[in-house]
Amino acid sequence: MISTRTLLTAIGLHLASLAMTQPAYPPDIQKEKLGRGLVCLREGDSLAISWRLLEGEEAESFDVFINGKKLNHSKINNSTFFKTLAPSIPATISVAPTSKTNKNTSGQIQYKPDIKDYIDIQLDTPPRGTTPDGRAYSYSANDASVGDVDGDGEYEIILKWDPSNSHDNSHEGYTGNVLIDCYTLAGNKLWRIDLGPNIRAGAHYTQFLVYDFDGDGRSELIVKTADGTIDGHGNVIGDPKANWVKTGLIENTIPGKVEHQQRNIVGRILDGPEYLTVFEGLTGRALKTVDYQPPRGNVSSWGDNYGNRCDRFLAAVAYLDGKHPSAVMCRGYYTKTFLAAYDWNGTDLTLRWLFDSQQHSGYSGQGNHNLRVGDVDGDGCDEITYGSMAVNNDGTGLYTTRMGHGDAIHQFAFYPDSTQLQIWDVHENKRDGSDFRDAKTGRIIFQIPSNEDVGRGMAADIDPTNYGLEMWSSSQRGYFDVKGQLHHPDIAFPQNSAVYWDGDLLRELLDRHAVLKWNWKEKRIDTLKDFRAEGCTFNNGTKQNPCLSTDILGDWREEVIVCNRKESTLRIYSTTLPTPHRFPSLMFDIPYRLSVATENVGYNQPPEQSFYLGHDMKK
């Protein structure tokens, strides 16, 4: 039931949130220099050819060639997608801009008749291992990120390997080592980093950032390391013989209670040095290692003494000065919270600022299992939305709603005629439910209270009969529009992720190992692509996410990267459906690119752009 205050806010005040606060990044902001991203996929007798529209090419048109012969009769200017009959012999396929001043951005690819509707990358699966207590474990491809590590204008994939005995922080037990690989889209493995025995495996421990931090045109990897980490050249960080893994029982004090209990801490790392390392993206070589900030300190000061709350990590990339990307490493969200911003200039890794929630009233205990980054106040610099609170670009507190922890958060322009960002956030406290709020001030636009733990939430434009985006959560069926009105309360909408896949401007849902579509005419959810039927799996249990979903190839629509475990391959699926729309690659939108960099952090969330993209968007 929506409260009177909620309805009044939704009806009377949501229009006030349309006051324009234009994200205002300066024109000389450091960005990737991407190439044409040409991709060719075969579906039956048809060949789908798709390419990237670059920034500044809004008036550009294109020609498509096979072995130098032009296929299109008229200039292609309404999309960056072309479908033709698939050749029966190997061929060279190319795409070129028609304007004479833009010829150097042509794209070319070698076609073979046996290609499919996906790109396969053969993986080097790590060997099985055995824990100190004699239990065997194996590895599976887990979360991934992308970066241009060689400066050629196209992305490489950085993949984390997850041991089968990885653990949530709340569980004891040994884990295998965490490994990180780098693969080219052509299937070449460039390097492997072994984080070593003193980094525990699990969704909340290793948050890795891939980005061009120093502006040299090539991406780096920044990640938490420890004694025994081995870089891509075989060099060991710290003491190669150190083993900080705990075994045995401790007396656990329960916060706020008198009683005590025995707690098993087998497999946890509660002592020893913690490092932060910058790795060269092309080689995996460690470039610089510093002490990790914020430090662990006294384990029990985080709310327990067995290593659950002290080892809750998040991470982000943010343009804190409006021009250069910084790495933001985060620790804690159930109680005290620290964020440490670092700058990498190619030589030194320096601390820009450290945010301590204990120095800001109402900011402790507000973090989610994920975060969002974007210029929410229009000053040209990024702020960090950390669950129910936000940190300004200078490391000071921006606002807090005091609604506490949650599992999912979404930051968009929810209205077609607004460039200001809004937030849809869900909460676990069995009180605050879900809230829709202004991203700049934290002012609640409307709220859906709940006495349940609202574990998941989604937001996307899936229905053209409503103004703006729709949003929903695990606390109820149906979805809410931006005015707070509930629609279709008899239908359970998938809540894990979303993807731009088919040819319209609505977003599809990404859940249950499939691309799903809300059929608003027939009032049902249709399956557009079933990855499990093709032998592929999603990751992270009930969180049900692919290794990565983002716009890395072809036109503005997104790719889905999944693992085929039987064949030990990483599959990149790109849509073969035509579209009459075109946009520059979503990766040119700074908040979208930053949300790709943090998609692997904690509980994965889909990448989200700063501008409104939907059925009723303004031309």
C-alpha positions as CSV (number, residue, x, y, z in Angstrom):
1,M,0.0,0.0,0.0
2,I,1.4,3.4,-1.0
3,S,1.2,6.0,1.8
4,T,-0.6,9.4,1.4
5,R,2.7,11.1,1.6
6,T,4.0,8.9,-1.2
7,L,1.1,9.6,-3.5
8,L,1.3,13.4,-2.9
9,T,5.0,13.3,-3.5
10,A,4.6,11.3,-6.7
11,I,1.8,13.4,-8.1
12,G,2.8,16.9,-6.9
13,L,6.6,16.9,-6.6
14,H,7.9,14.6,-9.3
15,L,7.6,17.4,-11.8
16,A,9.9,19.5,-9.6
17,S,12.6,17.0,-10.2
18,L,12.6,18.0,-13.9
19,A,14.5,21.2,-13.0
20,M,17.5,20.7,-15.2
21,T,20.8,19.8,-13.7
22,Q,22.7,19.0,-16.9
23,P,25.7,16.6,-16.4
24,A,28.4,19.0,-17.6
25,Y,31.6,17.1,-18.2
26,P,34.3,19.4,-19.8
27,P,35.0,18.8,-23.5
28,D,38.6,17.8,-22.8
29,I,37.6,15.0,-20.5
30,Q,39.9,11.9,-20.9
31,K,38.1,9.3,-23.0
32,E,38.9,6.1,-24.8
33,K,39.6,6.4,-28.5
34,L,37.5,3.5,-30.0
35,G,37.7,2.1,-33.5
36,R,34.9,0.9,-35.7
37,G,34.1,-2.3,-33.7
38,L,33.0,-4.1,-36.9
39,V,31.3,-7.5,-36.2
40,C,29.8,-10.1,-38.6
41,L,27.5,-12.8,-37.4
42,R,25.8,-15.6,-39.4
43,E,22.2,-16.7,-38.8
44,G,21.1,-19.3,-41.3
45,D,21.7,-18.0,-44.8
46,S,21.9,-14.4,-43.5
47,L,24.9,-12.3,-42.5
48,A,24.4,-9.6,-39.9
49,I,27.0,-6.8,-40.2
50,S,27.1,-4.2,-37.4
51,W,29.5,-1.4,-36.6
52,R,30.2,1.4,-34.1
53,L,29.0,4.9,-34.6
54,L,31.7,7.2,-33.2
55,E,31.1,10.6,-31.5
56,G,30.6,13.4,-33.9
57,E,29.3,11.2,-36.6
58,E,25.6,12.0,-36.2
59,A,25.4,13.2,-39.9
60,E,27.6,10.4,-41.2
61,S,26.5,7.7,-43.7
62,F,28.2,4.4,-44.6
63,D,28.8,1.9,-47.3
64,V,29.3,-1.8,-46.9
65,F,31.6,-3.9,-49.0
66,I,32.4,-7.6,-49.6
67,N,35.7,-8.2,-51.3
68,G,35.6,-4.5,-52.4
69,K,32.1,-4.7,-54.0
70,K,29.6,-2.3,-52.5
71,L,26.4,-4.1,-51.3
72,N,24.1,-1.1,-50.4
73,H,22.3,0.7,-53.2
74,S,21.9,3.9,-51.2
75,K,23.9,5.4,-48.4
76,I,23.2,3.8,-45.0
77,N,22.3,6.7,-42.7
78,N,19.5,5.5,-40.4
79,S,21.4,2.7,-38.6
80,T,24.8,1.1,-38.3
81,F,23.5,-2.4,-39.2
82,F,23.2,-4.2,-42.5
83,K,21.9,-7.6,-43.4
84,T,22.8,-9.5,-46.5
85,L,23.1,-13.1,-47.9
86,A,26.0,-14.9,-46.3
87,P,28.9,-15.6,-48.8
88,S,29.7,-19.3,-49.3
89,I,33.5,-18.7,-49.5
90,P,35.9,-16.7,-47.3
91,A,35.7,-13.0,-47.9
92,T,36.9,-9.6,-46.7
93,I,34.0,-7.5,-45.3
94,S,34.5,-3.8,-44.7
95,V,32.5,-0.7,-43.7
96,A,33.5,2.8,-44.7
97,P,32.1,6.3,-44.0
98,T,31.0,8.0,-47.2
99,S,32.5,11.5,-46.3
100,K,36.0,11.9,-47.8
101,T,37.3,13.4,-44.5
102,N,36.5,10.4,-42.5
103,K,38.0,7.5,-44.5
104,N,40.6,6.7,-41.8
105,T,37.9,5.2,-39.6
106,S,37.0,2.4,-41.9
107,G,36.6,-1.1,-40.4
108,Q,37.5,-4.5,-41.9
109,I,37.1,-8.1,-40.9
110,Q,37.9,-11.5,-42.4
111,Y,34.8,-13.6,-42.9
112,K,34.6,-17.4,-42.8
113,P,31.5,-19.4,-43.8
114,D,31.5,-21.4,-40.6
115,I,31.0,-18.3,-38.3
116,K,27.9,-18.4,-36.0
117,D,25.8,-15.9,-34.2
118,Y,28.4,-15.5,-31.5
119,I,32.1,-15.2,-31.1
120,D,33.9,-18.0,-29.3
121,I,37.0,-17.4,-27.2
122,Q,38.8,-20.6,-26.1
123,L,39.6,-20.4,-22.4
124,D,42.7,-21.7,-20.5
125,T,40.8,-23.3,-17.7
126,P,42.9,-23.5,-14.5
127,P,43.7,-27.0,-13.1
128,R,41.7,-28.3,-10.2
129,G,43.1,-27.8,-6.7
130,T,42.9,-29.2,-3.1
131,T,42.4,-27.2,0.1
132,P,44.5,-27.8,3.2
133,D,41.6,-29.9,4.6
134,G,41.8,-32.3,1.6
135,R,38.8,-31.0,-0.4
136,A,39.0,-30.7,-4.1
137,Y,37.8,-27.7,-6.0
138,S,37.6,-26.6,-9.7
139,Y,37.3,-23.3,-11.5
140,S,34.6,-21.6,-13.6
141,A,34.6,-18.4,-15.6
142,N,33.0,-15.7,-13.4
143,D,32.8,-11.9,-13.7
144,A,34.5,-10.0,-16.5
145,S,35.4,-6.5,-17.5
146,V,36.8,-4.9,-20.7
147,G,39.5,-2.4,-21.6
148,D,41.7,-1.5,-24.5
149,V,45.0,-2.9,-23.2
150,D,47.0,-2.5,-26.4
151,G,45.7,0.8,-27.7
152,D,44.3,-0.4,-31.0
153,G,40.8,1.0,-30.4
154,E,39.1,-2.3,-29.6
155,Y,38.4,-4.0,-26.3
156,E,40.1,-7.0,-24.6
157,I,38.3,-9.0,-21.9
158,I,39.6,-9.3,-18.4
159,L,38.1,-12.4,-16.7
160,K,38.0,-13.5,-13.1
161,W,38.2,-17.2,-12.4
162,D,36.1,-18.3,-9.4
163,P,37.0,-21.5,-7.5
164,S,34.0,-23.8,-6.8
165,N,34.6,-23.3,-3.0
166,S,34.4,-19.5,-3.0
167,H,32.5,-18.2,0.0
168,D,30.3,-15.4,1.1
169,N,31.9,-13.4,3.9
170,S,29.4,-14.8,6.4
171,H,30.7,-18.4,5.8
172,E,33.9,-20.0,7.0
173,G,36.0,-22.4,4.9
174,Y,39.0,-22.6,2.7
175,T,38.9,-21.3,-0.8
176,G,41.1,-21.7,-3.9
177,N,43.2,-18.8,-5.2
178,V,41.5,-16.1,-7.3
179,L,42.9,-15.9,-10.8
180,I,42.5,-13.1,-13.4
181,D,43.1,-13.6,-17.1
182,C,43.2,-11.3,-20.1
183,Y,42.0,-12.4,-23.6
184,T,41.8,-10.7,-26.9
185,L,38.6,-10.9,-29.0
186,A,40.6,-13.1,-31.4
187,G,41.0,-15.6,-28.6
188,N,44.6,-15.1,-27.5
189,K,45.4,-15.2,-23.7
190,L,47.8,-12.4,-22.9
191,W,48.4,-13.1,-19.2
192,R,47.3,-14.6,-15.9
193,I,47.5,-13.0,-12.5
194,D,47.3,-15.3,-9.4
195,L,46.1,-13.3,-6.4
196,G,47.6,-15.9,-4.1
197,P,46.7,-17.7,-0.9
198,N,46.1,-14.5,1.1
199,I,43.2,-13.2,-1.0
200,R,40.0,-15.1,-0.2
201,A,37.5,-16.0,-3.0
202,G,34.0,-14.7,-3.0
203,A,31.7,-12.0,-4.4
204,H,32.6,-9.4,-1.8
205,Y,36.4,-9.8,-1.8
206,T,37.9,-9.0,-5.2
207,Q,36.6,-5.9,-6.9
208,F,38.8,-5.3,-9.9
209,L,38.9,-2.1,-12.0
210,V,39.9,-2.0,-15.7
211,Y,40.3,1.5,-17.1
212,D,42.9,3.8,-18.8
213,F,43.8,5.6,-15.6
214,D,46.8,7.5,-16.9
215,G,45.6,8.6,-20.3
216,D,48.2,6.8,-22.4
217,G,45.5,5.1,-24.5
218,R,45.9,1.7,-22.8
219,S,43.9,0.3,-19.9
220,E,45.4,-0.8,-16.6
221,L,44.1,-3.2,-13.9
222,I,43.8,-2.0,-10.3
223,V,42.9,-4.6,-7.6
224,K,43.6,-5.5,-4.0
225,T,46.6,-7.8,-3.6
226,A,48.4,-9.5,-0.7
227,D,51.6,-11.4,0.1
228,G,52.1,-14.1,-2.5
229,T,50.2,-12.5,-5.4
230,I,51.9,-13.4,-8.7
231,D,51.8,-11.0,-11.6
232,G,51.6,-11.8,-15.3
233,H,55.4,-12.0,-15.5
234,G,55.8,-14.4,-12.6
235,N,56.9,-11.8,-10.1
236,V,55.7,-12.1,-6.5
237,I,54.3,-9.3,-4.5
238,G,55.2,-9.1,-0.8
239,D,56.4,-12.2,1.1
240,P,56.1,-15.3,-1.1
241,K,56.1,-17.6,2.0
242,A,53.6,-15.7,4.1
243,N,50.4,-17.5,5.0
244,W,47.8,-15.5,6.8
245,V,44.9,-17.9,6.5
246,K,43.2,-18.6,9.8
247,T,42.2,-22.0,11.2
248,G,40.2,-22.7,14.4
249,L,37.5,-21.2,16.6
250,I,37.2,-17.7,18.2
251,E,34.9,-16.3,20.9
252,N,32.5,-14.2,18.9
253,T,30.9,-11.2,20.5
254,I,27.5,-10.3,19.1
255,P,27.1,-6.6,18.7
256,G,24.5,-5.1,21.0
257,K,24.1,-8.4,22.9
258,V,25.6,-9.8,26.1
259,E,25.9,-13.5,25.0
260,H,28.9,-15.0,23.3
261,Q,29.3,-17.9,20.9
262,Q,32.1,-19.9,19.3
263,R,32.7,-19.0,15.7
264,N,34.7,-21.0,13.2
265,I,37.2,-18.8,11.2
266,V,38.7,-21.5,9.0
267,G,39.9,-20.1,5.8
268,R,39.6,-16.4,6.7
269,I,42.4,-13.8,6.4
270,L,42.2,-11.5,9.4
271,D,45.9,-10.5,9.7
272,G,48.8,-9.6,7.5
273,P,49.5,-6.7,5.1
274,E,47.0,-5.6,2.5
275,Y,48.1,-4.0,-0.8
276,L,46.7,-2.2,-3.8
277,T,48.4,-2.9,-7.1
278,V,48.4,-1.3,-10.5
279,F,49.0,-3.9,-13.3
280,E,49.9,-3.2,-16.9
281,G,47.0,-4.2,-19.0
282,L,49.0,-5.5,-21.9
283,T,51.3,-7.7,-19.9
284,G,49.8,-8.2,-16.4
285,R,53.1,-6.9,-15.0
286,A,52.8,-5.2,-11.6
287,L,53.6,-1.5,-12.0
288,K,53.1,-0.2,-8.5
289,T,52.0,-1.5,-5.1
290,V,51.0,0.5,-2.1
291,D,49.4,-0.2,1.2
292,Y,45.7,-0.7,0.8
293,Q,43.4,2.1,2.1
294,P,41.2,1.9,4.0
295,P,43.1,-0.6,6.2
296,R,41.5,-3.5,8.1
297,G,42.7,-2.2,11.4
298,N,40.9,-3.9,14.4
299,V,38.6,-6.5,12.9
300,S,36.1,-6.2,15.8
301,S,35.7,-2.5,15.2
302,W,33.6,-3.2,12.1
303,G,30.8,-4.9,14.0
304,D,32.0,-8.5,14.4
305,N,35.4,-10.2,15.1
306,Y,35.3,-13.1,12.6
307,G,35.9,-11.1,9.4
308,N,32.4,-10.7,7.8
309,R,31.9,-6.9,8.0
310,C,35.5,-5.8,7.7
311,D,35.9,-7.6,4.4
312,R,32.9,-6.1,2.5
313,F,34.6,-4.3,-0.4
314,L,33.3,-2.2,-3.3
315,A,35.2,-0.2,-6.0
316,A,34.5,2.3,-8.7
317,V,36.1,4.6,-11.3
318,A,35.1,8.2,-11.1
319,Y,36.1,11.5,-12.8
320,L,36.5,13.4,-9.5
321,D,38.3,16.4,-11.0
322,G,36.0,16.3,-14.1
323,K,38.9,15.3,-16.5
324,H,40.9,12.4,-15.2
325,P,39.6,9.0,-13.9
326,S,40.4,8.0,-10.3
327,A,40.1,4.6,-8.7
328,V,37.9,4.5,-5.7
329,M,38.4,1.6,-3.3
330,C,35.7,1.1,-0.7
331,R,35.4,-0.9,2.5
332,G,32.3,-1.6,4.7
333,Y,28.6,-0.8,4.4
334,Y,26.8,-2.5,7.2
335,T,28.5,-0.3,9.9
336,K,31.4,2.1,9.3
337,T,32.3,2.9,5.7
338,F,35.5,4.1,4.1
339,L,36.1,5.3,0.5
340,A,39.7,5.9,-0.7
341,A,40.2,7.7,-4.0
342,Y,43.5,7.1,-5.8
343,D,45.1,8.7,-8.9
344,W,47.5,6.8,-11.2
345,N,49.8,9.0,-13.5
346,G,51.8,6.1,-15.0
347,T,54.4,6.2,-12.3
348,D,52.8,6.9,-8.9
349,L,49.6,5.8,-7.2
350,T,48.6,8.6,-4.9
351,L,45.8,9.0,-2.4
352,R,43.5,11.9,-3.4
353,W,41.1,11.7,-0.4
354,L,39.7,9.3,2.2
355,F,36.0,9.4,3.2
356,D,35.2,8.2,6.7
357,S,31.5,7.7,7.5
358,Q,32.2,8.1,11.2
359,Q,33.0,11.8,10.6
360,H,29.6,12.3,8.9
361,S,26.4,11.9,11.0
362,G,24.0,9.4,9.4
363,Y,26.4,8.0,6.8
364,S,27.4,4.7,8.5
365,G,25.6,1.6,7.5
366,Q,24.1,3.0,4.3
367,G,26.1,1.0,1.6
368,N,24.7,-1.5,-0.9
369,H,26.3,-4.5,-2.5
370,N,26.9,-2.2,-5.4
371,L,27.2,1.5,-6.2
372,R,26.6,4.1,-9.0
373,V,28.8,6.9,-10.3
374,G,27.8,10.0,-12.3
375,D,27.7,13.8,-12.2
376,V,24.5,14.2,-10.2
377,D,24.8,17.9,-9.3
378,G,25.9,19.3,-12.7
379,D,29.3,20.5,-11.6
380,G,31.2,18.5,-14.2
381,C,32.7,16.1,-11.7
382,D,31.4,12.7,-10.6
383,E,29.7,11.8,-7.3
384,I,29.4,8.3,-5.9
385,T,26.0,7.0,-4.9
386,Y,26.9,4.5,-2.2
387,G,23.5,2.9,-1.5
388,S,21.4,5.2,0.7
389,M,24.0,7.9,0.8
390,A,26.2,9.8,-1.7
391,V,29.8,11.1,-1.5
392,N,30.7,14.3,-3.3
393,N,33.6,14.5,-5.8
394,D,35.8,16.2,-3.1
395,G,35.3,13.3,-0.6
396,T,32.7,15.0,1.6
397,G,29.2,13.8,2.2
398,L,26.5,14.9,-0.3
399,Y,23.4,13.4,1.4
400,T,22.1,10.4,3.3
401,T,18.5,9.1,3.3
402,R,19.3,6.9,6.4
403,M,17.4,4.0,4.8
404,G,20.3,1.6,5.1
405,H,21.6,-1.3,3.1
406,G,20.2,-2.9,0.0
407,D,21.2,-5.3,-2.8
408,A,20.4,-3.3,-6.0
409,I,20.4,0.3,-7.1
410,H,19.7,2.0,-10.5
411,Q,20.7,5.5,-11.6
412,F,19.2,6.9,-14.8
413,A,17.5,9.9,-16.3
414,F,14.0,8.4,-15.7
415,Y,12.1,11.1,-17.5
416,P,12.2,11.8,-21.3
417,D,12.4,15.6,-20.8
418,S,14.9,15.6,-17.9
419,T,18.7,15.5,-17.9
420,Q,18.8,15.2,-14.1
421,L,19.5,11.8,-12.7
422,Q,17.1,9.8,-10.5
423,I,17.6,6.7,-8.4
424,W,15.6,3.5,-7.7
425,D,17.0,1.8,-4.6
426,V,15.8,-1.2,-2.5
427,H,16.4,-2.0,1.1
428,E,16.8,-5.0,3.4
429,N,15.6,-3.5,6.7
430,K,12.0,-4.7,6.5
431,R,10.8,-1.2,6.8
432,D,11.8,1.2,4.0
433,G,11.1,-1.1,1.1
434,S,12.0,0.7,-2.2
435,D,12.5,4.4,-2.8
436,F,12.6,6.6,-6.0
437,R,14.6,9.7,-5.3
438,D,16.5,12.7,-6.7
439,A,20.1,11.7,-7.3
440,K,21.4,15.2,-6.4
441,T,19.7,15.8,-3.1
442,G,18.3,12.4,-1.9
443,R,14.8,13.9,-1.8
444,I,12.3,11.1,-2.0
445,I,10.0,11.3,-5.0
446,F,8.0,8.3,-3.9
447,Q,8.5,5.3,-1.6
448,I,7.0,1.8,-1.4
449,P,7.4,0.7,2.2
450,S,7.6,-3.0,2.9
451,N,7.9,-5.2,6.0
452,E,9.9,-7.7,3.8
453,D,13.6,-7.8,2.9
454,V,13.5,-6.4,-0.6
455,G,16.3,-8.3,-2.1
456,R,16.2,-7.3,-5.7
457,G,15.0,-4.3,-7.9
458,M,15.1,-3.3,-11.5
459,A,14.4,-0.2,-13.6
460,A,14.1,0.1,-17.4
461,D,11.8,1.4,-20.1
462,I,9.9,-1.8,-21.0
463,D,6.4,-0.5,-21.7
464,P,5.6,2.3,-24.3
465,T,2.2,2.9,-22.8
466,N,3.8,4.8,-19.9
467,Y,5.6,8.1,-19.6
468,G,9.3,7.4,-18.7
469,L,10.9,4.4,-17.2
470,E,9.3,1.6,-15.2
471,M,10.6,0.2,-11.9
472,W,9.8,-2.8,-9.8
473,S,11.2,-5.0,-7.0
474,S,11.0,-8.4,-5.3
475,S,8.5,-7.1,-2.8
476,Q,5.5,-7.1,-5.1
477,R,4.3,-8.1,-8.6
478,G,3.8,-5.6,-11.4
479,Y,5.8,-2.4,-11.9
480,F,5.5,1.3,-10.9
481,D,5.7,4.2,-13.4
482,V,7.5,7.5,-12.5
483,K,4.3,8.8,-10.9
484,G,4.2,6.0,-8.4
485,Q,1.2,4.2,-10.0
486,L,1.2,0.3,-9.9
487,H,0.6,-1.6,-13.2
488,H,0.0,-5.3,-13.9
489,P,0.0,-6.5,-10.2
490,D,-0.7,-10.0,-11.3
491,I,2.6,-10.4,-13.2
492,A,6.0,-11.2,-11.7
493,F,8.7,-9.3,-13.7
494,P,12.3,-10.6,-13.8
495,Q,14.5,-8.5,-11.5
496,N,18.2,-9.3,-12.1
497,S,19.4,-7.4,-15.1
498,A,18.5,-5.8,-18.5
499,V,20.0,-5.4,-22.0
500,Y,19.4,-3.4,-25.2
501,W,18.9,-6.3,-27.6
502,D,16.2,-6.0,-30.2
503,G,15.5,-3.2,-32.7
504,D,13.2,-0.9,-30.7
505,L,14.0,1.6,-28.0
506,L,12.7,-0.4,-25.2
507,R,15.0,-2.4,-23.0
508,E,14.9,-6.1,-22.7
509,L,15.3,-8.1,-19.5
510,L,18.3,-10.4,-18.8
511,D,17.5,-13.2,-16.4
512,R,17.0,-17.0,-16.2
513,H,19.8,-17.5,-18.7
514,A,17.9,-15.6,-21.3
515,V,17.0,-12.3,-23.0
516,L,13.3,-11.7,-22.1
517,K,10.8,-9.2,-23.5
518,W,7.8,-7.7,-21.9
519,N,5.1,-8.2,-24.5
520,W,2.9,-5.2,-23.5
521,K,0.2,-6.0,-26.1
522,E,-0.3,-9.6,-25.0
523,K,0.6,-9.0,-21.3
524,R,3.2,-11.7,-21.1
525,I,7.0,-12.2,-21.0
526,D,8.5,-13.7,-24.1
527,T,11.9,-15.3,-24.6
528,L,14.0,-13.8,-27.3
529,K,17.3,-15.7,-26.7
530,D,17.9,-18.7,-24.5
531,F,21.6,-19.1,-23.7
532,R,21.1,-22.2,-21.6
533,A,19.6,-24.0,-24.6
534,E,23.0,-23.4,-26.3
535,G,25.0,-24.9,-23.5
536,C,25.8,-21.6,-21.7
537,T,25.3,-20.6,-18.1
538,F,25.0,-17.5,-16.0
539,N,26.9,-16.8,-12.8
540,N,26.6,-16.2,-9.1
541,G,23.7,-18.4,-8.1
542,T,20.4,-16.6,-7.7
543,K,22.0,-13.4,-8.8
544,Q,21.8,-14.8,-12.3
545,N,24.2,-12.6,-14.3
546,P,26.4,-13.2,-17.3
547,C,30.1,-12.6,-17.1
548,L,29.4,-9.2,-18.6
549,S,26.8,-7.4,-20.6
550,T,27.6,-4.2,-22.4
551,D,28.1,-2.4,-25.7
552,I,31.6,-3.6,-26.8
553,L,31.0,-4.4,-30.5
554,G,28.9,-3.2,-33.4
555,D,26.0,-0.7,-33.0
556,W,24.6,0.8,-29.8
557,R,23.0,-2.4,-28.6
558,E,24.6,-4.6,-26.0
559,E,26.5,-7.8,-26.1
560,V,26.1,-10.6,-23.6
561,I,29.2,-12.5,-22.6
562,V,28.6,-15.9,-21.1
563,C,30.5,-19.1,-20.4
564,N,30.1,-22.4,-22.2
565,R,31.5,-24.7,-19.5
566,K,31.3,-27.9,-21.5
567,E,33.5,-26.5,-24.3
568,S,35.5,-24.2,-22.0
569,T,34.8,-21.2,-24.1
570,L,33.7,-17.6,-23.4
571,R,30.9,-16.7,-25.8
572,I,30.2,-13.2,-26.9
573,Y,26.6,-12.9,-28.2
574,S,25.6,-9.9,-30.2
575,T,22.1,-9.4,-31.6
576,T,21.4,-10.2,-35.3
577,L,18.1,-8.3,-35.3
578,P,17.8,-5.2,-37.5
579,T,17.1,-1.8,-36.0
580,P,16.0,1.5,-37.5
581,H,17.8,3.5,-34.8
582,R,21.4,4.5,-34.3
583,F,23.4,6.2,-31.5
584,P,27.1,6.6,-30.9
585,S,28.4,3.7,-28.9
586,L,27.0,3.8,-25.3
587,M,30.6,3.5,-24.1
588,F,31.1,7.2,-25.0
589,D,28.6,8.2,-22.3
590,I,30.7,8.6,-19.2
591,P,28.3,7.2,-16.6
592,Y,27.6,4.2,-18.8
593,R,31.3,3.5,-19.3
594,L,31.9,3.9,-15.5
595,S,29.0,1.5,-14.7
596,V,30.6,-1.1,-17.0
597,A,33.9,-0.7,-15.1
598,T,31.9,-1.5,-11.8
599,E,29.5,-4.1,-13.3
600,N,31.6,-6.9,-11.7
601,V,31.5,-5.2,-8.3
602,G,29.5,-7.0,-5.5
603,Y,26.1,-8.1,-6.9
604,N,26.3,-7.2,-10.6
605,Q,24.0,-4.5,-11.9
606,P,23.4,-3.6,-15.6
607,P,25.2,-0.6,-17.1
608,E,23.1,2.5,-17.2
609,Q,23.6,5.7,-19.2
610,S,23.1,9.3,-18.1
611,F,20.6,10.3,-20.8
612,Y,17.1,9.1,-21.3
613,L,16.9,6.2,-23.8
614,G,13.4,4.9,-24.4
615,H,10.3,4.8,-26.6
616,D,9.4,8.5,-25.9
617,M,12.9,10.0,-26.0
618,K,13.2,13.4,-27.7
619,K,15.0,13.3,-31.0
